[in-house]
Every structure is written in structure tokens, then in C-alpha cells.
Amino acid sequence: MALLQLKSVSLHYGGDYLLDGADLSIEAGERVALLGRNGCGKTSLMRLISGEEGPSAGDVLRAPGALMTRLDQEVPQGVEGTVFSVVRGGISPTRHEEDWETDVRLEELLAEMQLPTEAEFGSLSGGLKRRVLLARALAAQPDLLLLDEPTSGLDIRFQFECLEHVRYLVKQNHLMAIITLHDLNQAALFADRIAIMANRIILAVGTPSEVLIPSIIQEAFGIETTVLQHPQHPAPVIVPVRPQQRLVPDPPRILEQ
């Protein structure tokens, strides 16, 4: 059985549809990236998957007993304590582990993510806070990991290190990860499959090479692209084509008196 299945799922308030007829099935061990323009329905889909919202129609099916954690876009208010204590706070009580085993595992995780164990969470930069919260989500050892733009606010090095760490944990623990991203090339390198959303529907689902093609990118994002082959990985590289006309008109000229 798939860890997660969406069957004709819709979410609406009155006549205002936030998501319309979504179908998606994800197996353990898969990394799936959600791509789409702002307002296309990605966040609504993540809220349905996490159970924060119930569908207006259709079914959201999760494997019985599966543990799920979600990392939101924003840093929550009221998080206090050292980095170690904040990360330790993500441990699920349903996971059976000796305290010393937990401490060793968390110390290794924090070292891999280059986080200052004894630093106060409130003293950290926004980017470091997001890395700590990602470590907390990973510390729970979930079956389903939901990450809403986890690389936002990180420099390019830690963006790739973040995604590589998620990739390693997915493979090692046979869990499932769903990640919303804006960078198409990051998604192509990271994801096993990509779901592209547009106008509150899932427009296409498939491997990066299957869905990151000029016609689908044009429909979803409204831009013309050239798709090349990555020189070192079996992944496409998306190159936007510079438009012949300006997308934003020139500002009006002010005539001198």
C-alpha cells in the first residue's frame, strides 16, 4: 500500500476553490517535489496531506500508524531554548529509543547540519533558525516528511546540503518526503518525481525528465524555456529564454519643464 494517496481531492469554501480534483499516490522511499506559481494550490495541498484541513470532496488516505512531521515556511513564534533542546523537542513519544541513543543520534544530526548545539535559538539568524527547525523535523524520524520551501532563507551551499540530507534520510529510513520548491533545477536534481500545479489542479506528475519540458513549464509558469541535459547527472537543466519584449512596461518618462 502507498504511504499516501489522494483520490479526486478538492478543497473549497463556498464557490472559491483552493484545490480541484487532485490525484496523487506516493510510495515509501520516494522524494516528490511540488512546483507551481504562488497561489496555485501547493500550500492547500500540503495542509490536506498533513490533516490540517479536511477535503471538501474526495479522499486522503494515509498508511495506518504512519508518523508525519511538517516544516512550515515561517519560523513559529515562542520557540525558546538551546538548539539541542529545540531539536530534541521534535522527538515523537511513539518512537521507542533509549535516552542515550537519542542524544547520540541528535548530536550526529546537529554536527552533520553544522548547527551550534548550545546556542540559544532566539539569538540565531533567520537562516540558522530554519536549519534548526529542519533538524527538529528530521529528528522525529517520520514516515512522511512534509517540507514547505525548506531552502528559503538559506545560502546556496546550505540549500543543497539541506536537500542532500533529506535525500540521505529518505533512502536510509525508507520514508517519504514531499517538498515544495520554487527552483526547478533544484527539484530536478533532488526529486524522484515532480508534481506540477497550475490553477489549483495537479497539471502533471512524473519524473523530472517527463514533466520538466517546455510545453508544461509554459503552461504552468508562463515562461519560455530551453531544456538541456545536466553534464554530470541524469537530470534536465531548465534555462529561461529571455523574452523579446519586456514583461514589465517601462515606467512613464517625466518630461522636464
Buried (B, 14 or more C-beta within 10 A) or exposed (E): EBBBBBBEBBBBEEEEBBBBBBBBBBBBBBBBBBBBBEEBBBBBBBBBBBEEBEBBEBEBBBBEEBBBBBBBBEBEEEBEEBBBEBBBEBBEEEEEEEEEEBEEBBEEBBEBBEBBEEBEBEEBEEBBBBBBBBBBBBBBBBBBBBBBBBBBBBEEEBBBBBBEBBBEBBEEBEBBBBBBBBBBBBBBBBBBBBBBBBBBBBBBBBBBBEBBBBEBBEEBBEEEBEBEEEEEEEBBBBEEEEEEEEEEEEEEEEEEE
